[in-house]
Amino acid sequence: MAETRVGVVGAGIVGLAIARTLTLERPGLNVTVLDKEDRVAAHQTGHNSGVAHAGLYYAPGSLKAKLCRRGIGLLKEFCADRNLPYEECGKLVVARDAAELGALGEIERRATANGVPGLRRLTGGGLTEIEPHAAGVAALHSPTTAIVDFPAVARAFAQDVADGGGEVRLGFEVVRIGRAGDRVTVASPHEELAFDRLVVCAGLHSDRVARLAGDSPAPAIIPFRGEYYRLVPSRTDLVRGLIYPVPDPRYPFLGVHFTRRVDGGVDIGPNAVLALAREGYRRRDVRPSDLWDTIRWPGFRRLARQHWRTGARELYGSAVKRAFVAEARSFVPDLTTADVVPAPAGVRAQAVDPDGSLVDDFRIGHLGPITTIRNAPSPAATSSLAIAEHVVKALL
């Protein structure tokens, strides 16, 4: 009997987690991961803040809520097994004034329903015991929120795929996907491969690759660049762990926050500004075809009409350092513009529906032998091993 061949498009942390789970749990499979880059974790996985989320924000019962809570436990176990950095430095979600207390209470309600352990509601004096330089009228403390090295985790996943008999094919850009019954062909400009099952989790290009597979145009990916500053080494003592704002419930973005990293540095950000290229990590990165895809998507035009004021405010913070720092200073008043230097940016693959809605939950679909992951932003890295369980269970 011929072995079953499974292809995975995308060598980010989610694609590699799926491939790893397939090779470990279904050893009779022939598993191949395909990616156009020359390394794994080249995009979202390699440009995020490194936070392992405990599950505070997500609607109870949603895929995000369930897979985040399952995923953080699996991730912690994996990092311990592989001796990879995993530090439960904890997170404070800070209400700056009384107007934010209602939204903070909703986060507490969701986090409790999701089973987030160790939660504590703190008043102004209590929060300074956790973060002496922070300011606010109240906060929610999540002691099990952690920081990790996600690129290192992804590389370990890739090694497990290879050790399990699978293959990670780098430099393979998918330009065509065909179907003939239950057989799927995947072609690069130079080669064609055949699979019995295919999983598409192509991150910033997930909508394009899904359309190659015959999926619908919606949702489309709109790229948002998240820009960061970094505390100079002499000022990293301003932050012990993670300090987050109460997020605006209209958006899936969490707002500018302070993030301690496993190397001891502290990043401030990200904001959320429209990127002019799918891989537009710098302001000067412009790709006309990407920009045209964004502009012509009806959902983007509706989103822009509804939220242009927020977009303008984000652009101002991007262009004016003192405005960016002023936002961060509302949580850590001792911060000054001299305390920060620019840090590398990331790009978030945000799915947007035709009506202009920002897709919040993970969105996973099935087209016969093809599985498409159309929206997997944060906390996808935290949830990667749980997403893999979920996908593999439905796949075979």
RAHUSUL-V864785 format. One record per run of one state. SS is the DSSP state (A for helix, B for strand, O for the rest). FROM is the first residue (numbers start at 1). TO is the last residue. If there is no record, write none. Layout:
BEGIN
ss=SS from=FROM to=TO
ss=SS from=FROM to=TO
END
This chain:
BEGIN
ss=O from=1 to=4
ss=B from=5 to=9
ss=O from=10 to=12
ss=A from=13 to=25
ss=O from=26 to=29
ss=B from=30 to=35
ss=O from=36 to=43
ss=A from=44 to=47
ss=O from=48 to=50
ss=B from=51 to=52
ss=O from=53 to=62
ss=A from=63 to=82
ss=O from=83 to=85
ss=B from=86 to=87
ss=O from=88 to=90
ss=B from=91 to=95
ss=O from=96 to=97
ss=A from=98 to=113
ss=O from=114 to=119
ss=B from=120 to=123
ss=A from=124 to=130
ss=O from=131 to=137
ss=B from=138 to=142
ss=O from=143 to=145
ss=B from=146 to=148
ss=O from=149 to=149
ss=A from=150 to=163
ss=O from=164 to=166
ss=B from=167 to=170
ss=O from=171 to=175
ss=B from=176 to=180
ss=O from=181 to=182
ss=B from=183 to=187
ss=O from=188 to=191
ss=B from=192 to=195
ss=O from=196 to=196
ss=B from=197 to=200
ss=O from=201 to=202
ss=A from=203 to=212
ss=O from=213 to=219
ss=B from=220 to=231
ss=O from=232 to=232
ss=A from=233 to=238
ss=O from=239 to=241
ss=B from=242 to=245
ss=O from=246 to=256
ss=B from=257 to=260
ss=O from=261 to=265
ss=B from=266 to=269
ss=O from=270 to=272
ss=B from=273 to=274
ss=O from=275 to=287
ss=A from=288 to=296
ss=O from=297 to=297
ss=A from=298 to=319
ss=O from=320 to=320
ss=A from=321 to=329
ss=O from=330 to=336
ss=A from=337 to=339
ss=B from=340 to=352
ss=O from=353 to=357
ss=B from=358 to=358
ss=O from=359 to=362
ss=B from=363 to=367
ss=O from=368 to=369
ss=B from=370 to=375
ss=O from=376 to=379
ss=A from=380 to=395
ss=O from=396 to=396
END
